[in-house]
Amino acid sequence: MDEIETSRKRIKQTMVEEEEENENGFIMEEEVETVAAGSEEMESLINGVLEKIERFTQQVSEMLEAGKTLFKDLSNEFEERIIGIHKEQIEKWQDEIKELRALDAMNEEANTRLHMSRSLFQNVQM
């Protein structure tokens, strides 16, 4: 801030000196140096701001890339977890289907034996 204020003062001084020059019709060597110094200092300040802009832009770019990478990794991990959960659930249901088929087969076998036993018992009674 002090540098900017100093630059402003120098610019005002240069403008006043230019007005005096126009009135007097000549430029002193000291005044030329002040104008050049003010311009160089202003250019230095402007370059400083431009460097800040460049660094900030670079930081934002790096953060965006890091964010993209993070979200991509999270997305892949999420996808893998969802697929894993799906596989586990399908396997549970397939095991349940196998158990139901085995139970059905056992029930059919028991029903067949019961039917044969009834037939045999009816034959014995007759």
C-alpha positions as CSV (number, residue, x, y, z in Angstrom):
1,M,0.0,0.0,0.0
2,D,2.8,2.4,0.8
3,E,4.4,1.7,-2.5
4,I,1.1,2.5,-4.3
5,E,0.7,5.7,-2.3
6,T,4.3,6.7,-3.1
7,S,3.7,6.0,-6.8
8,R,0.5,8.1,-6.7
9,K,2.5,11.0,-5.2
10,R,5.2,10.7,-7.8
11,I,2.7,10.6,-10.6
12,K,1.0,13.8,-9.2
13,Q,4.4,15.4,-8.9
14,T,5.2,14.5,-12.5
15,M,1.9,16.0,-13.7
16,V,2.6,19.2,-11.8
17,E,6.1,19.4,-13.3
18,E,4.7,18.8,-16.7
19,E,2.3,21.7,-16.3
20,E,5.2,23.9,-15.1
21,E,7.2,22.7,-18.2
22,N,4.4,23.8,-20.4
23,E,4.4,27.2,-18.7
24,N,8.1,27.6,-18.8
25,G,8.7,25.9,-22.1
26,F,11.7,23.9,-20.9
27,I,12.4,20.7,-19.0
28,M,15.0,20.3,-16.3
29,E,17.0,17.1,-16.2
30,E,15.8,16.3,-12.7
31,E,12.2,16.3,-13.8
32,V,12.9,13.9,-16.6
33,E,14.4,11.4,-14.1
34,T,11.4,11.7,-11.8
35,V,9.0,10.9,-14.7
36,A,11.1,7.9,-15.7
37,A,11.4,6.7,-12.1
38,G,7.7,7.0,-11.7
39,S,7.0,5.0,-14.8
40,E,9.6,2.4,-13.9
41,E,8.1,2.1,-10.4
42,M,4.6,1.9,-11.8
43,E,5.7,-0.8,-14.3
44,S,7.3,-2.7,-11.4
45,L,4.0,-2.5,-9.4
46,I,2.0,-3.5,-12.4
47,N,4.3,-6.5,-13.0
48,G,4.0,-7.4,-9.4
49,V,0.2,-7.5,-9.7
50,L,0.5,-9.5,-13.0
51,E,2.7,-12.0,-11.2
52,K,0.2,-12.3,-8.4
53,I,-2.6,-12.9,-11.0
54,E,-0.4,-15.6,-12.7
55,R,0.4,-17.4,-9.4
56,F,-3.3,-17.3,-8.4
57,T,-4.4,-18.6,-11.8
58,Q,-1.8,-21.4,-11.5
59,Q,-3.0,-22.3,-8.0
60,V,-6.6,-22.4,-9.2
61,S,-5.7,-24.5,-12.1
62,E,-3.8,-26.9,-9.8
63,M,-6.7,-27.1,-7.4
64,L,-9.1,-27.8,-10.3
65,E,-6.9,-30.6,-11.5
66,A,-6.5,-32.0,-8.0
67,G,-10.3,-31.8,-7.6
68,K,-10.9,-33.6,-10.8
69,T,-8.5,-36.3,-9.8
70,L,-10.1,-36.6,-6.4
71,F,-13.6,-36.9,-7.8
72,K,-12.5,-39.3,-10.4
73,D,-10.9,-41.5,-7.8
74,L,-13.9,-41.2,-5.6
75,S,-16.2,-42.0,-8.5
76,N,-14.2,-45.1,-9.3
77,E,-14.2,-46.2,-5.7
78,F,-17.9,-45.6,-5.4
79,E,-18.5,-47.6,-8.6
80,E,-16.4,-50.5,-7.3
81,R,-18.3,-50.5,-3.9
82,I,-21.7,-50.4,-5.6
83,I,-20.7,-53.3,-7.9
84,G,-19.4,-55.2,-5.0
85,I,-22.6,-54.7,-3.0
86,H,-24.6,-55.8,-6.1
87,K,-22.5,-58.9,-6.5
88,E,-22.9,-59.8,-2.8
89,Q,-26.7,-59.4,-2.9
90,I,-27.0,-61.5,-6.1
91,E,-24.9,-64.2,-4.6
92,K,-27.1,-64.2,-1.5
93,W,-30.2,-64.5,-3.6
94,Q,-28.7,-67.2,-5.7
95,D,-27.9,-69.2,-2.5
96,E,-31.5,-68.6,-1.4
97,I,-32.7,-70.0,-4.7
98,K,-30.5,-73.1,-4.3
99,E,-31.8,-73.6,-0.8
100,L,-35.4,-73.3,-2.0
101,R,-34.8,-75.7,-4.9
102,A,-33.2,-78.2,-2.5
103,L,-36.1,-77.8,-0.1
104,D,-38.6,-78.2,-3.0
105,A,-36.8,-81.4,-4.1
106,M,-36.9,-82.8,-0.5
107,N,-40.6,-81.9,-0.3
108,E,-41.3,-83.6,-3.6
109,E,-39.4,-86.7,-2.5
110,A,-41.3,-86.7,0.9
111,N,-44.6,-86.2,-1.0
112,T,-43.8,-89.1,-3.3
113,R,-42.9,-91.4,-0.4
114,L,-46.0,-90.4,1.5
115,H,-48.1,-91.1,-1.6
116,M,-46.4,-94.5,-2.0
117,S,-47.0,-95.2,1.7
118,R,-50.7,-94.4,1.3
119,S,-51.0,-96.6,-1.7
120,L,-49.2,-99.4,0.1
121,F,-51.3,-99.0,3.2
122,Q,-54.5,-98.9,1.1
123,N,-53.4,-102.1,-0.7
124,V,-52.7,-103.8,2.6
125,Q,-56.2,-102.8,3.9
126,M,-57.9,-104.2,0.9
